[in-house]
Amino acid sequence: MEMITRMVNDKAVVIFSKSTCCLSHSIMSLIRNFGANPIVYELDEMTNGIQIERELLQLGCQPSVPAVFIGQQLIGGSKRIMTLHLRNELGPMLK
């Protein structure tokens, strides 16, 4: 978890993704539509991506991507983000 903690530290919005994941792309677009500028880590393009993916799985991310952190807190994956959006709760979290 230490690696992920360092990667999300002092960053408003972080998304762990894979370049081939269409759900990750959709979540990134949704978050950007709220005016947020997330830091995106494409795990399949990183040398330590497999290790990071293991840490995300240990944190409870099932599947591992997309994994969204807002204010250094793990919010969740695509289902959780879409639920927050439909409840009009995502926008305020990103402001």
Jmol script that loads the backbone (N, CA, C; Angstrom):
load data "model"
ATOM      1  N   MET A   1       0.818  -1.198   0.000  1.00  0.00           N
ATOM      2  CA  MET A   1       0.000   0.000   0.000  1.00  0.00           C
ATOM      3  C   MET A   1       0.860   1.259   0.000  1.00  0.00           C
ATOM      4  N   GLU A   2       2.111   1.075   0.421  1.00  0.00           N
ATOM      5  CA  GLU A   2       3.019   2.215   0.536  1.00  0.00           C
ATOM      6  C   GLU A   2       3.235   2.911  -0.809  1.00  0.00           C
ATOM      7  N   MET A   3       3.354   2.126  -1.865  1.00  0.00           N
ATOM      8  CA  MET A   3       3.582   2.697  -3.190  1.00  0.00           C
ATOM      9  C   MET A   3       2.375   3.539  -3.617  1.00  0.00           C
ATOM     10  N   ILE A   4       1.187   3.013  -3.431  1.00  0.00           N
ATOM     11  CA  ILE A   4      -0.023   3.754  -3.811  1.00  0.00           C
ATOM     12  C   ILE A   4      -0.160   5.016  -2.971  1.00  0.00           C
ATOM     13  N   THR A   5       0.126   4.913  -1.683  1.00  0.00           N
ATOM     14  CA  THR A   5       0.059   6.093  -0.810  1.00  0.00           C
ATOM     15  C   THR A   5       0.950   7.203  -1.346  1.00  0.00           C
ATOM     16  N   ARG A   6       2.170   6.853  -1.747  1.00  0.00           N
ATOM     17  CA  ARG A   6       3.091   7.860  -2.309  1.00  0.00           C
ATOM     18  C   ARG A   6       2.539   8.436  -3.614  1.00  0.00           C
ATOM     19  N   MET A   7       1.918   7.595  -4.431  1.00  0.00           N
ATOM     20  CA  MET A   7       1.445   8.045  -5.745  1.00  0.00           C
ATOM     21  C   MET A   7       0.232   8.974  -5.644  1.00  0.00           C
ATOM     22  N   VAL A   8      -0.577   8.825  -4.610  1.00  0.00           N
ATOM     23  CA  VAL A   8      -1.772   9.679  -4.484  1.00  0.00           C
ATOM     24  C   VAL A   8      -1.549  10.850  -3.535  1.00  0.00           C
ATOM     25  N   ASN A   9      -0.434  10.843  -2.814  1.00  0.00           N
ATOM     26  CA  ASN A   9      -0.155  11.885  -1.836  1.00  0.00           C
ATOM     27  C   ASN A   9      -0.124  13.269  -2.493  1.00  0.00           C
ATOM     28  N   ASP A  10      -0.812  14.213  -1.868  1.00  0.00           N
ATOM     29  CA  ASP A  10      -0.846  15.618  -2.317  1.00  0.00           C
ATOM     30  C   ASP A  10      -1.466  15.808  -3.702  1.00  0.00           C
ATOM     31  N   LYS A  11      -2.254  14.857  -4.161  1.00  0.00           N
ATOM     32  CA  LYS A  11      -2.913  15.002  -5.457  1.00  0.00           C
ATOM     33  C   LYS A  11      -4.424  14.975  -5.237  1.00  0.00           C
ATOM     34  N   ALA A  12      -5.121  15.889  -5.904  1.00  0.00           N
ATOM     35  CA  ALA A  12      -6.567  16.015  -5.698  1.00  0.00           C
ATOM     36  C   ALA A  12      -7.324  14.799  -6.232  1.00  0.00           C
ATOM     37  N   VAL A  13      -7.021  14.398  -7.472  1.00  0.00           N
ATOM     38  CA  VAL A  13      -7.730  13.272  -8.092  1.00  0.00           C
ATOM     39  C   VAL A  13      -6.713  12.398  -8.823  1.00  0.00           C
ATOM     40  N   VAL A  14      -6.747  11.102  -8.515  1.00  0.00           N
ATOM     41  CA  VAL A  14      -5.856  10.142  -9.158  1.00  0.00           C
ATOM     42  C   VAL A  14      -6.704   8.983  -9.671  1.00  0.00           C
ATOM     43  N   ILE A  15      -6.415   8.567 -10.905  1.00  0.00           N
ATOM     44  CA  ILE A  15      -7.095   7.413 -11.482  1.00  0.00           C
ATOM     45  C   ILE A  15      -6.036   6.400 -11.907  1.00  0.00           C
ATOM     46  N   PHE A  16      -6.174   5.173 -11.410  1.00  0.00           N
ATOM     47  CA  PHE A  16      -5.345   4.073 -11.884  1.00  0.00           C
ATOM     48  C   PHE A  16      -6.135   3.389 -12.989  1.00  0.00           C
ATOM     49  N   SER A  17      -5.485   3.185 -14.121  1.00  0.00           N
ATOM     50  CA  SER A  17      -6.171   2.757 -15.328  1.00  0.00           C
ATOM     51  C   SER A  17      -5.296   1.771 -16.097  1.00  0.00           C
ATOM     52  N   LYS A  18      -5.855   1.252 -17.160  1.00  0.00           N
ATOM     53  CA  LYS A  18      -5.090   0.536 -18.186  1.00  0.00           C
ATOM     54  C   LYS A  18      -5.499   1.138 -19.515  1.00  0.00           C
ATOM     55  N   SER A  19      -4.545   1.319 -20.386  1.00  0.00           N
ATOM     56  CA  SER A  19      -4.803   2.013 -21.655  1.00  0.00           C
ATOM     57  C   SER A  19      -5.837   1.282 -22.511  1.00  0.00           C
ATOM     58  N   THR A  20      -6.034   0.001 -22.271  1.00  0.00           N
ATOM     59  CA  THR A  20      -6.978  -0.785 -23.076  1.00  0.00           C
ATOM     60  C   THR A  20      -8.360  -0.913 -22.424  1.00  0.00           C
ATOM     61  N   CYS A  21      -8.553  -0.286 -21.257  1.00  0.00           N
ATOM     62  CA  CYS A  21      -9.802  -0.448 -20.501  1.00  0.00           C
ATOM     63  C   CYS A  21     -10.796   0.652 -20.865  1.00  0.00           C
ATOM     64  N   CYS A  22     -11.888   0.271 -21.526  1.00  0.00           N
ATOM     65  CA  CYS A  22     -12.879   1.262 -21.946  1.00  0.00           C
ATOM     66  C   CYS A  22     -13.598   1.879 -20.747  1.00  0.00           C
ATOM     67  N   LEU A  23     -13.795   1.124 -19.669  1.00  0.00           N
ATOM     68  CA  LEU A  23     -14.418   1.697 -18.467  1.00  0.00           C
ATOM     69  C   LEU A  23     -13.534   2.773 -17.858  1.00  0.00           C
ATOM     70  N   SER A  24     -12.240   2.531 -17.842  1.00  0.00           N
ATOM     71  CA  SER A  24     -11.307   3.542 -17.328  1.00  0.00           C
ATOM     72  C   SER A  24     -11.406   4.818 -18.146  1.00  0.00           C
ATOM     73  N   HIS A  25     -11.453   4.672 -19.462  1.00  0.00           N
ATOM     74  CA  HIS A  25     -11.549   5.837 -20.343  1.00  0.00           C
ATOM     75  C   HIS A  25     -12.843   6.613 -20.057  1.00  0.00           C
ATOM     76  N   SER A  26     -13.938   5.907 -19.877  1.00  0.00           N
ATOM     77  CA  SER A  26     -15.233   6.556 -19.599  1.00  0.00           C
ATOM     78  C   SER A  26     -15.207   7.300 -18.269  1.00  0.00           C
ATOM     79  N   ILE A  27     -14.614   6.694 -17.256  1.00  0.00           N
ATOM     80  CA  ILE A  27     -14.538   7.338 -15.939  1.00  0.00           C
ATOM     81  C   ILE A  27     -13.648   8.578 -16.006  1.00  0.00           C
ATOM     82  N   MET A  28     -12.544   8.489 -16.742  1.00  0.00           N
ATOM     83  CA  MET A  28     -11.678   9.667 -16.913  1.00  0.00           C
ATOM     84  C   MET A  28     -12.439  10.801 -17.583  1.00  0.00           C
ATOM     85  N   SER A  29     -13.182  10.494 -18.633  1.00  0.00           N
ATOM     86  CA  SER A  29     -13.958  11.517 -19.338  1.00  0.00           C
ATOM     87  C   SER A  29     -14.999  12.145 -18.425  1.00  0.00           C
ATOM     88  N   LEU A  30     -15.687  11.325 -17.656  1.00  0.00           N
ATOM     89  CA  LEU A  30     -16.705  11.824 -16.737  1.00  0.00           C
ATOM     90  C   LEU A  30     -16.095  12.789 -15.731  1.00  0.00           C
ATOM     91  N   ILE A  31     -14.992  12.402 -15.133  1.00  0.00           N
ATOM     92  CA  ILE A  31     -14.346  13.241 -14.121  1.00  0.00           C
ATOM     93  C   ILE A  31     -13.831  14.534 -14.740  1.00  0.00           C
ATOM     94  N   ARG A  32     -13.278  14.446 -15.930  1.00  0.00           N
ATOM     95  CA  ARG A  32     -12.809  15.666 -16.610  1.00  0.00           C
ATOM     96  C   ARG A  32     -13.968  16.604 -16.961  1.00  0.00           C
ATOM     97  N   ASN A  33     -15.138  16.042 -17.240  1.00  0.00           N
ATOM     98  CA  ASN A  33     -16.309  16.878 -17.538  1.00  0.00           C
ATOM     99  C   ASN A  33     -16.725  17.747 -16.359  1.00  0.00           C
ATOM    100  N   PHE A  34     -16.325  17.372 -15.161  1.00  0.00           N
ATOM    101  CA  PHE A  34     -16.592  18.191 -13.975  1.00  0.00           C
ATOM    102  C   PHE A  34     -15.520  19.264 -13.782  1.00  0.00           C
ATOM    103  N   GLY A  35     -14.559  19.335 -14.694  1.00  0.00           N
ATOM    104  CA  GLY A  35     -13.502  20.337 -14.606  1.00  0.00           C
ATOM    105  C   GLY A  35     -12.277  19.864 -13.841  1.00  0.00           C
ATOM    106  N   ALA A  36     -12.292  18.631 -13.383  1.00  0.00           N
ATOM    107  CA  ALA A  36     -11.135  18.097 -12.659  1.00  0.00           C
ATOM    108  C   ALA A  36     -10.051  17.694 -13.656  1.00  0.00           C
ATOM    109  N   ASN A  37      -8.831  17.753 -13.211  1.00  0.00           N
ATOM    110  CA  ASN A  37      -7.687  17.372 -14.040  1.00  0.00           C
ATOM    111  C   ASN A  37      -6.950  16.236 -13.324  1.00  0.00           C
ATOM    112  N   PRO A  38      -7.454  14.999 -13.471  1.00  0.00           N
ATOM    113  CA  PRO A  38      -6.877  13.894 -12.706  1.00  0.00           C
ATOM    114  C   PRO A  38      -5.483  13.506 -13.181  1.00  0.00           C
ATOM    115  N   ILE A  39      -4.691  13.036 -12.234  1.00  0.00           N
ATOM    116  CA  ILE A  39      -3.435  12.370 -12.559  1.00  0.00           C
ATOM    117  C   ILE A  39      -3.821  10.936 -12.918  1.00  0.00           C
ATOM    118  N   VAL A  40      -3.396  10.480 -14.079  1.00  0.00           N
ATOM    119  CA  VAL A  40      -3.764   9.143 -14.542  1.00  0.00           C
ATOM    120  C   VAL A  40      -2.506   8.288 -14.653  1.00  0.00           C
ATOM    121  N   TYR A  41      -2.560   7.136 -14.011  1.00  0.00           N
ATOM    122  CA  TYR A  41      -1.483   6.155 -14.109  1.00  0.00           C
ATOM    123  C   TYR A  41      -1.991   4.980 -14.932  1.00  0.00           C
ATOM    124  N   GLU A  42      -1.387   4.766 -16.090  1.00  0.00           N
ATOM    125  CA  GLU A  42      -1.738   3.639 -16.961  1.00  0.00           C
ATOM    126  C   GLU A  42      -0.860   2.456 -16.559  1.00  0.00           C
ATOM    127  N   LEU A  43      -1.429   1.529 -15.803  1.00  0.00           N
ATOM    128  CA  LEU A  43      -0.636   0.442 -15.223  1.00  0.00           C
ATOM    129  C   LEU A  43       0.032  -0.434 -16.272  1.00  0.00           C
ATOM    130  N   ASP A  44      -0.617  -0.619 -17.416  1.00  0.00           N
ATOM    131  CA  ASP A  44      -0.022  -1.476 -18.452  1.00  0.00           C
ATOM    132  C   ASP A  44       1.138  -0.803 -19.181  1.00  0.00           C
ATOM    133  N   GLU A  45       1.384   0.468 -18.885  1.00  0.00           N
ATOM    134  CA  GLU A  45       2.493   1.183 -19.510  1.00  0.00           C
ATOM    135  C   GLU A  45       3.607   1.496 -18.503  1.00  0.00           C
ATOM    136  N   MET A  46       3.466   0.970 -17.282  1.00  0.00           N
ATOM    137  CA  MET A  46       4.437   1.251 -16.229  1.00  0.00           C
ATOM    138  C   MET A  46       5.241  -0.012 -15.914  1.00  0.00           C
ATOM    139  N   THR A  47       6.527   0.161 -15.648  1.00  0.00           N
ATOM    140  CA  THR A  47       7.369  -0.995 -15.347  1.00  0.00           C
ATOM    141  C   THR A  47       6.932  -1.689 -14.054  1.00  0.00           C
ATOM    142  N   ASN A  48       6.399  -0.947 -13.101  1.00  0.00           N
ATOM    143  CA  ASN A  48       5.964  -1.545 -11.837  1.00  0.00           C
ATOM    144  C   ASN A  48       4.432  -1.673 -11.778  1.00  0.00           C
ATOM    145  N   GLY A  49       3.791  -1.679 -12.930  1.00  0.00           N
ATOM    146  CA  GLY A  49       2.334  -1.720 -12.997  1.00  0.00           C
ATOM    147  C   GLY A  49       1.720  -2.946 -12.351  1.00  0.00           C
ATOM    148  N   ILE A  50       2.369  -4.100 -12.495  1.00  0.00           N
ATOM    149  CA  ILE A  50       1.825  -5.337 -11.902  1.00  0.00           C
ATOM    150  C   ILE A  50       1.847  -5.240 -10.375  1.00  0.00           C
ATOM    151  N   GLN A  51       2.910  -4.680  -9.840  1.00  0.00           N
ATOM    152  CA  GLN A  51       3.014  -4.511  -8.384  1.00  0.00           C
ATOM    153  C   GLN A  51       1.934  -3.538  -7.881  1.00  0.00           C
ATOM    154  N   ILE A  52       1.722  -2.452  -8.593  1.00  0.00           N
ATOM    155  CA  ILE A  52       0.689  -1.486  -8.213  1.00  0.00           C
ATOM    156  C   ILE A  52      -0.685  -2.138  -8.292  1.00  0.00           C
ATOM    157  N   GLU A  53      -0.904  -2.922  -9.333  1.00  0.00           N
ATOM    158  CA  GLU A  53      -2.189  -3.609  -9.487  1.00  0.00           C
ATOM    159  C   GLU A  53      -2.436  -4.557  -8.308  1.00  0.00           C
ATOM    160  N   ARG A  54      -1.405  -5.252  -7.857  1.00  0.00           N
ATOM    161  CA  ARG A  54      -1.547  -6.136  -6.690  1.00  0.00           C
ATOM    162  C   ARG A  54      -1.962  -5.338  -5.455  1.00  0.00           C
ATOM    163  N   GLU A  55      -1.354  -4.168  -5.266  1.00  0.00           N
ATOM    164  CA  GLU A  55      -1.704  -3.328  -4.122  1.00  0.00           C
ATOM    165  C   GLU A  55      -3.159  -2.862  -4.211  1.00  0.00           C
ATOM    166  N   LEU A  56      -3.606  -2.503  -5.414  1.00  0.00           N
ATOM    167  CA  LEU A  56      -5.001  -2.081  -5.586  1.00  0.00           C
ATOM    168  C   LEU A  56      -5.949  -3.225  -5.240  1.00  0.00           C
ATOM    169  N   LEU A  57      -5.604  -4.432  -5.645  1.00  0.00           N
ATOM    170  CA  LEU A  57      -6.428  -5.598  -5.318  1.00  0.00           C
ATOM    171  C   LEU A  57      -6.469  -5.818  -3.806  1.00  0.00           C
ATOM    172  N   GLN A  58      -5.339  -5.614  -3.131  1.00  0.00           N
ATOM    173  CA  GLN A  58      -5.288  -5.763  -1.673  1.00  0.00           C
ATOM    174  C   GLN A  58      -6.136  -4.700  -0.976  1.00  0.00           C
ATOM    175  N   LEU A  59      -6.270  -3.533  -1.606  1.00  0.00           N
ATOM    176  CA  LEU A  59      -7.111  -2.469  -1.048  1.00  0.00           C
ATOM    177  C   LEU A  59      -8.596  -2.757  -1.251  1.00  0.00           C
ATOM    178  N   GLY A  60      -8.900  -3.765  -2.060  1.00  0.00           N
ATOM    179  CA  GLY A  60     -10.288  -4.139  -2.282  1.00  0.00           C
ATOM    180  C   GLY A  60     -10.842  -3.727  -3.630  1.00  0.00           C
ATOM    181  N   CYS A  61      -9.996  -3.236  -4.513  1.00  0.00           N
ATOM    182  CA  CYS A  61     -10.455  -2.848  -5.856  1.00  0.00           C
ATOM    183  C   CYS A  61     -10.671  -4.117  -6.681  1.00  0.00           C
ATOM    184  N   GLN A  62     -11.894  -4.402  -7.016  1.00  0.00           N
ATOM    185  CA  GLN A  62     -12.248  -5.590  -7.808  1.00  0.00           C
ATOM    186  C   GLN A  62     -13.175  -5.164  -8.932  1.00  0.00           C
ATOM    187  N   PRO A  63     -12.776  -5.079 -10.163  1.00  0.00           N
ATOM    188  CA  PRO A  63     -11.428  -5.299 -10.686  1.00  0.00           C
ATOM    189  C   PRO A  63     -10.485  -4.181 -10.265  1.00  0.00           C
ATOM    190  N   SER A  64      -9.226  -4.336 -10.579  1.00  0.00           N
ATOM    191  CA  SER A  64      -8.210  -3.385 -10.111  1.00  0.00           C
ATOM    192  C   SER A  64      -8.334  -2.013 -10.757  1.00  0.00           C
ATOM    193  N   VAL A  65      -8.834  -1.944 -11.982  1.00  0.00           N
ATOM    194  CA  VAL A  65      -8.988  -0.646 -12.661  1.00  0.00           C
ATOM    195  C   VAL A  65     -10.385  -0.540 -13.251  1.00  0.00           C
ATOM    196  N   PRO A  66     -10.916   0.649 -13.362  1.00  0.00           N
ATOM    197  CA  PRO A  66     -10.352   1.892 -12.855  1.00  0.00           C
ATOM    198  C   PRO A  66     -10.461   1.963 -11.328  1.00  0.00           C
ATOM    199  N   ALA A  67      -9.497   2.603 -10.714  1.00  0.00           N
ATOM    200  CA  ALA A  67      -9.524   2.869  -9.279  1.00  0.00           C
ATOM    201  C   ALA A  67      -9.350   4.372  -9.109  1.00  0.00           C
ATOM    202  N   VAL A  68     -10.324   5.004  -8.457  1.00  0.00           N
ATOM    203  CA  VAL A  68     -10.341   6.462  -8.339  1.00  0.00           C
ATOM    204  C   VAL A  68     -10.086   6.868  -6.895  1.00  0.00           C
ATOM    205  N   PHE A  69      -9.138   7.772  -6.732  1.00  0.00           N
ATOM    206  CA  PHE A  69      -8.840   8.378  -5.437  1.00  0.00           C
ATOM    207  C   PHE A  69      -9.168   9.863  -5.539  1.00  0.00           C
ATOM    208  N   ILE A  70      -9.904  10.379  -4.577  1.00  0.00           N
ATOM    209  CA  ILE A  70     -10.202  11.810  -4.502  1.00  0.00           C
ATOM    210  C   ILE A  70      -9.765  12.270  -3.118  1.00  0.00           C
ATOM    211  N   GLY A  71      -8.907  13.285  -3.082  1.00  0.00           N
ATOM    212  CA  GLY A  71      -8.394  13.759  -1.804  1.00  0.00           C
ATOM    213  C   GLY A  71      -7.651  12.681  -1.040  1.00  0.00           C
ATOM    214  N   GLN A  72      -6.860  11.894  -1.734  1.00  0.00           N
ATOM    215  CA  GLN A  72      -6.044  10.802  -1.190  1.00  0.00           C
ATOM    216  C   GLN A  72      -6.871   9.648  -0.623  1.00  0.00           C
ATOM    217  N   GLN A  73      -8.196   9.659  -0.804  1.00  0.00           N
ATOM    218  CA  GLN A  73      -9.060   8.587  -0.321  1.00  0.00           C
ATOM    219  C   GLN A  73      -9.489   7.710  -1.490  1.00  0.00           C
ATOM    220  N   LEU A  74      -9.448   6.409  -1.298  1.00  0.00           N
ATOM    221  CA  LEU A  74      -9.967   5.505  -2.322  1.00  0.00           C
ATOM    222  C   LEU A  74     -11.481   5.639  -2.357  1.00  0.00           C
ATOM    223  N   ILE A  75     -12.003   6.062  -3.495  1.00  0.00           N
ATOM    224  CA  ILE A  75     -13.451   6.183  -3.659  1.00  0.00           C
ATOM    225  C   ILE A  75     -14.010   4.883  -4.218  1.00  0.00           C
ATOM    226  N   GLY A  76     -13.323   4.306  -5.201  1.00  0.00           N
ATOM    227  CA  GLY A  76     -13.748   3.017  -5.742  1.00  0.00           C
ATOM    228  C   GLY A  76     -13.551   2.939  -7.238  1.00  0.00           C
ATOM    229  N   GLY A  77     -14.239   1.965  -7.815  1.00  0.00           N
ATOM    230  CA  GLY A  77     -14.137   1.714  -9.240  1.00  0.00           C
ATOM    231  C   GLY A  77     -15.286   2.336 -10.011  1.00  0.00           C
ATOM    232  N   SER A  78     -15.509   1.818 -11.205  1.00  0.00           N
ATOM    233  CA  SER A  78     -16.496   2.426 -12.105  1.00  0.00           C
ATOM    234  C   SER A  78     -17.910   2.372 -11.530  1.00  0.00           C
ATOM    235  N   LYS A  79     -18.301   1.275 -10.892  1.00  0.00           N
ATOM    236  CA  LYS A  79     -19.662   1.189 -10.339  1.00  0.00           C
ATOM    237  C   LYS A  79     -19.890   2.242  -9.265  1.00  0.00           C
ATOM    238  N   ARG A  80     -18.913   2.392  -8.378  1.00  0.00           N
ATOM    239  CA  ARG A  80     -19.043   3.378  -7.294  1.00  0.00           C
ATOM    240  C   ARG A  80     -19.083   4.800  -7.862  1.00  0.00           C
ATOM    241  N   ILE A  81     -18.235   5.095  -8.822  1.00  0.00           N
ATOM    242  CA  ILE A  81     -18.194   6.444  -9.416  1.00  0.00           C
ATOM    243  C   ILE A  81     -19.519   6.741 -10.122  1.00  0.00           C
ATOM    244  N   MET A  82     -20.040   5.779 -10.874  1.00  0.00           N
ATOM    245  CA  MET A  82     -21.318   5.997 -11.565  1.00  0.00           C
ATOM    246  C   MET A  82     -22.469   6.157 -10.571  1.00  0.00           C
ATOM    247  N   THR A  83     -22.452   5.403  -9.475  1.00  0.00           N
ATOM    248  CA  THR A  83     -23.484   5.552  -8.445  1.00  0.00           C
ATOM    249  C   THR A  83     -23.437   6.956  -7.856  1.00  0.00           C
ATOM    250  N   LEU A  84     -22.235   7.431  -7.531  1.00  0.00           N
ATOM    251  CA  LEU A  84     -22.096   8.786  -6.994  1.00  0.00           C
ATOM    252  C   LEU A  84     -22.584   9.821  -7.991  1.00  0.00           C
ATOM    253  N   HIS A  85     -22.270   9.614  -9.261  1.00  0.00           N
ATOM    254  CA  HIS A  85     -22.699  10.546 -10.307  1.00  0.00           C
ATOM    255  C   HIS A  85     -24.220  10.581 -10.413  1.00  0.00           C
ATOM    256  N   LEU A  86     -24.855   9.422 -10.421  1.00  0.00           N
ATOM    257  CA  LEU A  86     -26.315   9.370 -10.542  1.00  0.00           C
ATOM    258  C   LEU A  86     -27.013   9.973  -9.329  1.00  0.00           C
ATOM    259  N   ARG A  87     -26.347   9.953  -8.187  1.00  0.00           N
ATOM    260  CA  ARG A  87     -26.904  10.564  -6.969  1.00  0.00           C
ATOM    261  C   ARG A  87     -26.526  12.040  -6.844  1.00  0.00           C
ATOM    262  N   ASN A  88     -25.871  12.576  -7.878  1.00  0.00           N
ATOM    263  CA  ASN A  88     -25.384  13.968  -7.852  1.00  0.00           C
ATOM    264  C   ASN A  88     -24.428  14.236  -6.702  1.00  0.00           C
ATOM    265  N   GLU A  89     -23.643  13.227  -6.341  1.00  0.00           N
ATOM    266  CA  GLU A  89     -22.679  13.366  -5.254  1.00  0.00           C
ATOM    267  C   GLU A  89     -21.242  13.477  -5.758  1.00  0.00           C
ATOM    268  N   LEU A  90     -21.008  13.105  -7.014  1.00  0.00           N
ATOM    269  CA  LEU A  90     -19.638  13.117  -7.531  1.00  0.00           C
ATOM    270  C   LEU A  90     -19.128  14.537  -7.723  1.00  0.00           C
ATOM    271  N   GLY A  91     -19.934  15.383  -8.330  1.00  0.00           N
ATOM    272  CA  GLY A  91     -19.515  16.770  -8.581  1.00  0.00           C
ATOM    273  C   GLY A  91     -19.019  17.482  -7.339  1.00  0.00           C
ATOM    274  N   PRO A  92     -19.811  17.479  -6.254  1.00  0.00           N
ATOM    275  CA  PRO A  92     -19.341  18.136  -5.034  1.00  0.00           C
ATOM    276  C   PRO A  92     -18.041  17.561  -4.479  1.00  0.00           C
ATOM    277  N   MET A  93     -17.837  16.270  -4.651  1.00  0.00           N
ATOM    278  CA  MET A  93     -16.581  15.669  -4.172  1.00  0.00           C
ATOM    279  C   MET A  93     -15.383  16.181  -4.950  1.00  0.00           C
ATOM    280  N   LEU A  94     -15.597  16.516  -6.217  1.00  0.00           N
ATOM    281  CA  LEU A  94     -14.501  16.950  -7.082  1.00  0.00           C
ATOM    282  C   LEU A  94     -14.215  18.450  -6.970  1.00  0.00           C
ATOM    283  N   LYS A  95     -15.064  19.177  -6.321  1.00  0.00           N
ATOM    284  CA  LYS A  95     -14.891  20.641  -6.220  1.00  0.00           C
ATOM    285  C   LYS A  95     -13.960  21.025  -5.103  1.00  0.00           C
TER     286      LYS A  95
END
end "model"
wireframe off; spacefill off
backbone 0.3
color backbone group
